[in-house]
Amino acid sequence: MTFSRRKKKRGARGHGRRLSAALLVVIVAGLACAYLVLWAPNTFVGDRIITVSKGDTFRQIEDTLIVSGVVRSRFLFNVAARVLGSTRKMQIGRYRFRPGMSNSDILDDLENGTSVELVYLTVTEGYKTRQIPSLLGRTLGLDTTAVSSLVTDTSFIRTFGIDAPSLEGYLMPGIYSFYWQESDSIVLSSMAGAFLNFFDDSLRRVAADRGMSVHEVLTLASIIEAETSVDSERARISGVYFNRLRKRMRLQADPTIQYILEDGPRRISYADLNRTSPYNTYRNSGLPPGPINNPGRASIIAALNPEKHGFYFFVASGGGGHTFSRTYAEHLREVRSYRKKREAAAKEGG
């Protein structure tokens, strides 16, 4: 009897050991699977930038991660997303993923926007407002149609205290930072706000002393901006236009013609000079009805502080700057000189 009971005990202990070993195998296998699915590092070289936009589905985001090499296995990543319940919770933004991030890390990042980065937007001096929608579309992923509508929305424009048909001239050039697909109203408000901060009470007093409205200052500044990129010339060119305005001479500013060309910028023809448009300063006296681009700070300051001199004409020198003349006869000589230089350069270029 004793022997039999001892045998049964040994049999029970052996069965228990087998169950424990099997359970251990299951646990180890489960942990291994969990590691592969959730915590194993995804290896790739260098940081990868991924954008998640409004309306993107989980499948689209997954495709982008696979194509860019951030995720090594679609199957494992999909399982991880379902285990963590992350297939419907994605934040829009521009993400920076670094080598070694696990599926769990990536999904947590996408759910909470942990590594979402700012996008830098550069608006150069002289940029036309009609170019702004495509710039914001390329750089920030904004709807170009919506932006085009907003820059001419007079209700929106009036919120800045601006009385103008569009934001042409009022979007301050500079470098800005926004999140991917930031609200178009926030982006435009930041640019218009930068102008309003710059054009403070002291500059408004200077404009008033010259008998100019802010809109007129920006209109002249935009022409100066389009005429030259040489800082030392801006005030001189401003002086030329002030001299012409005082003499009631037409400005005859080529940039205003470029502004009305549908296929510009290009070389201006004599036919272009006869186009009917309020912006044609060859046919109309005084300033055009509004800015022709968004001028930078230097051109705005030049419009407020023209150089005092006796010049009424200027033409490109062929070396990046301009040659200034007091009389029309002098100007014609300089024009002929410039054309000869241009022809000679064309021959040398083949």
C-alpha positions in Angstrom: 0.0 0.0 0.0 2.8 2.4 0.9 4.6 1.6 -2.4 1.4 2.3 -4.4 0.8 5.6 -2.8 4.4 6.7 -3.4 4.1 5.7 -7.1 1.0 7.8 -7.5 2.7 10.8 -5.9 5.6 10.5 -8.2 3.2 10.3 -11.2 1.4 13.4 -10.0 4.6 15.3 -9.6 5.8 14.4 -13.1 2.5 15.4 -14.6 2.7 18.7 -12.8 6.3 19.3 -14.0 5.1 18.7 -17.6 2.3 21.2 -17.2 4.6 23.8 -15.7 7.1 23.2 -18.6 4.3 23.6 -21.2 3.0 26.7 -19.5 6.5 28.1 -19.4 6.9 27.5 -23.2 3.6 29.2 -23.8 4.6 32.2 -21.7 8.0 32.5 -23.4 6.5 32.1 -26.8 3.9 34.7 -25.9 6.5 37.2 -24.7 8.6 36.5 -27.8 5.6 37.3 -30.0 4.7 40.4 -28.0 8.3 41.5 -28.4 8.3 41.0 -32.1 4.9 42.7 -32.5 5.3 45.6 -30.0 8.9 46.2 -28.9 11.3 45.0 -31.5 13.2 47.9 -33.0 12.6 48.9 -36.6 16.0 49.4 -38.2 16.7 52.0 -41.0 19.4 54.5 -41.8 18.9 58.1 -40.8 15.8 59.9 -39.6 12.7 59.7 -41.7 10.2 62.5 -42.1 6.5 61.5 -42.5 3.5 63.7 -42.9 0.0 62.7 -41.7 -2.7 64.9 -43.3 -6.3 65.6 -42.6 -8.5 62.7 -43.9 -5.6 60.2 -44.1 -6.8 56.6 -43.2 -4.8 54.2 -41.1 -4.1 52.2 -44.2 -2.7 55.2 -46.0 -0.4 56.1 -43.1 0.7 52.4 -42.9 1.5 52.4 -46.6 3.6 55.6 -46.1 5.5 54.0 -43.2 6.2 50.8 -45.2 7.3 52.7 -48.4 9.6 55.0 -46.4 11.2 52.1 -44.6 10.1 53.1 -41.1 8.2 49.9 -40.5 9.8 46.6 -41.4 6.6 44.4 -41.4 3.1 45.5 -42.4 1.6 42.4 -40.7 3.4 42.9 -37.3 2.6 46.6 -37.4 -1.0 46.0 -38.2 -1.3 43.4 -35.3 0.4 45.9 -32.9 -2.1 48.6 -33.9 -5.1 46.3 -33.3 -3.7 45.1 -30.0 -3.2 48.7 -28.8 -6.4 50.0 -30.3 -4.5 52.6 -32.4 -6.1 52.2 -35.8 -8.4 55.2 -35.4 -6.4 57.6 -33.3 -3.8 59.5 -35.5 -2.7 63.1 -35.0 -2.0 65.1 -38.2 1.5 66.6 -38.4 5.0 66.3 -39.7 6.7 63.5 -37.9 10.4 62.7 -37.4 11.0 59.0 -36.8 14.4 57.8 -35.7 16.1 54.4 -36.2 15.3 51.8 -33.5 11.7 52.9 -32.8 9.4 50.0 -32.1 5.9 49.5 -33.5 4.6 50.5 -30.0 6.8 53.7 -30.1 5.6 54.7 -33.5 1.9 54.1 -32.8 2.2 56.0 -29.5 3.8 58.8 -31.4 1.1 58.9 -34.0 -1.7 58.8 -31.4 -0.3 61.6 -29.3 1.8 63.6 -31.8 4.9 63.3 -29.7 7.5 64.0 -32.4 5.4 66.4 -34.5 7.7 69.1 -35.7 7.3 72.7 -36.8 7.5 73.4 -40.5 9.5 76.5 -41.5 7.8 78.8 -44.1 9.9 81.3 -46.0 8.2 84.2 -47.6 10.7 86.2 -49.7 10.5 89.9 -50.3 8.4 90.8 -53.3 6.3 87.7 -53.2 2.9 88.3 -54.8 -0.2 87.4 -52.8 -1.4 85.3 -55.7 1.7 83.1 -55.2 0.9 82.6 -51.5 -1.7 79.8 -51.9 0.6 77.5 -53.8 3.4 78.3 -51.4 1.3 77.4 -48.4 0.0 74.3 -50.2 3.5 73.0 -50.9 5.0 73.9 -47.6 2.2 73.4 -45.1 -0.3 71.2 -46.9 -3.0 73.8 -46.9 -6.0 73.9 -49.3 -4.9 76.4 -52.0 -8.5 77.3 -52.9 -9.4 78.1 -49.3 -6.3 80.3 -49.0 -7.0 82.1 -52.3 -10.5 82.9 -51.0 -9.3 84.1 -47.6 -6.7 86.6 -48.9 -9.5 88.5 -50.7 -12.1 88.0 -47.9 -12.8 91.6 -46.9 -14.5 90.6 -43.7 -11.3 88.7 -42.7 -9.1 91.5 -43.8 -11.1 94.1 -41.8 -10.3 92.1 -38.6 -6.8 93.6 -38.9 -8.0 97.1 -39.3 -7.0 97.0 -43.0 -9.2 98.7 -45.5 -8.2 97.0 -48.7 -9.7 94.5 -51.3 -6.9 91.9 -50.6 -3.9 91.3 -48.4 -1.6 92.2 -51.2 1.2 94.2 -49.6 0.2 93.4 -46.0 1.8 89.9 -45.7 5.2 90.6 -44.2 8.0 88.6 -45.8 10.1 86.6 -43.4 10.6 83.1 -41.9 7.7 81.6 -40.0 7.1 78.4 -38.2 3.8 76.5 -38.1 2.6 73.0 -37.6 1.7 70.9 -40.7 -1.8 71.9 -42.0 -2.1 74.7 -39.5 -5.3 76.7 -39.9 -5.0 79.0 -43.0 -6.5 81.9 -40.9 -3.8 81.4 -38.3 -1.0 81.4 -40.9 -2.3 84.5 -42.7 -3.0 86.3 -39.4 0.6 85.7 -38.3 1.9 87.2 -41.5 -0.4 90.2 -41.4 0.3 90.6 -37.7 4.0 90.7 -38.4 3.4 93.6 -40.7 1.2 95.5 -38.2 3.8 95.0 -35.5 6.5 96.4 -37.8 4.4 99.3 -39.1 4.0 100.8 -35.7 2.9 104.3 -34.6 6.2 105.9 -35.3 6.1 104.8 -39.0 2.5 105.8 -39.2 3.5 109.3 -38.1 6.2 109.5 -40.8 3.6 108.4 -43.4 1.2 111.0 -42.1 3.8 113.7 -42.3 4.4 112.9 -45.9 0.7 113.0 -46.6 0.5 109.3 -47.3 -1.8 106.5 -46.1 -0.4 103.2 -45.1 -1.8 101.7 -48.3 0.0 104.3 -50.4 3.3 103.6 -48.6 2.9 99.9 -49.3 2.0 100.6 -52.9 5.2 102.6 -53.5 7.3 100.2 -51.4 6.1 97.2 -53.5 7.3 99.0 -56.7 10.6 99.7 -55.1 10.9 96.1 -54.0 10.3 94.9 -57.6 12.7 97.4 -59.1 15.9 96.5 -57.1 17.4 94.0 -54.8 20.3 96.3 -54.0 19.7 97.8 -50.6 21.8 100.9 -51.3 19.5 101.8 -54.2 16.1 101.6 -52.6 16.0 105.1 -51.1 17.4 106.5 -54.4 14.7 104.8 -56.5 12.1 106.0 -53.9 13.5 109.5 -54.5 13.0 109.2 -58.3 9.3 108.3 -57.8 8.8 111.1 -55.4 10.3 113.5 -57.9 8.1 112.3 -60.6 5.0 112.4 -58.5 5.8 116.0 -57.5 6.2 117.0 -61.2 3.0 115.1 -62.0 4.9 112.8 -64.3 3.7 109.3 -64.8 5.7 106.8 -62.8 6.2 104.5 -65.9 7.3 101.6 -63.6 7.8 98.4 -65.5 6.9 96.2 -62.4 3.4 97.5 -62.6 3.2 96.2 -66.2 4.6 92.8 -65.1 1.8 92.7 -62.4 -0.9 92.8 -65.0 0.7 90.2 -67.4 -1.0 86.8 -67.4 2.1 85.1 -68.8 4.7 87.1 -66.9 7.3 87.8 -65.8 8.8 88.2 -69.3 10.3 91.0 -71.4 7.8 93.8 -71.8 6.6 94.8 -75.3 5.4 98.1 -76.5 1.9 96.6 -76.8 2.0 95.8 -73.1 2.6 99.4 -72.3 -0.7 100.3 -73.8 -2.8 97.7 -71.9 -5.8 99.1 -70.2 -5.5 98.6 -66.5 -5.5 100.8 -63.4 -2.1 99.3 -62.6 -0.6 100.5 -65.9 1.6 103.4 -64.7 2.5 104.2 -68.3 -1.1 105.2 -69.0 -2.3 106.4 -65.6 -0.9 109.1 -63.4 0.0 108.7 -59.8 0.3 105.5 -57.8 -1.6 102.4 -58.9 -4.6 101.4 -56.7 -2.7 99.1 -54.5 0.5 97.1 -53.9 1.8 94.8 -56.6 3.6 92.5 -54.1 4.5 92.1 -50.5 7.5 94.4 -49.9 10.1 93.8 -47.2 11.1 96.1 -44.4 13.9 97.8 -46.3 11.6 98.8 -49.2 9.0 100.1 -46.8 11.5 102.2 -45.0 12.8 103.5 -48.3 9.3 104.5 -49.4 9.0 106.6 -46.2 12.5 108.0 -46.5 13.3 108.9 -50.1 16.7 110.2 -51.0 16.7 113.8 -52.0 18.3 114.3 -55.4 17.6 115.5 -58.9 17.1 112.2 -60.7 14.0 111.5 -62.6 15.0 108.4 -64.6 16.9 105.1 -64.1 17.8 102.1 -66.1 19.5 98.8 -65.4 23.3 99.1 -65.5 23.9 95.6 -66.6 25.8 94.8 -63.5 23.0 94.2 -61.1 22.3 97.8 -60.2 20.9 100.9 -62.0 22.2 104.1 -63.6 20.3 107.2 -62.7 19.7 110.3 -64.9 18.5 113.8 -64.4 17.3 114.5 -67.9 15.5 112.4 -70.6 18.4 112.9 -73.0 20.8 111.4 -70.4 18.4 108.6 -69.8 18.2 107.7 -73.5 22.0 107.5 -73.7 22.0 105.1 -70.7 19.2 103.0 -72.3 21.3 102.7 -75.5 24.3 101.8 -73.5 22.4 99.1 -71.5 21.0 97.6 -74.7 24.5 97.3 -76.2 25.7 95.6 -73.1 22.7 93.2 -73.2 23.3 92.4 -76.9 27.0 91.8 -76.4 26.2 89.5 -73.5 23.7 87.6 -75.6 26.3 87.1 -78.3 28.9 85.8 -75.9 26.4 83.4 -74.5 25.9 81.9 -77.9 
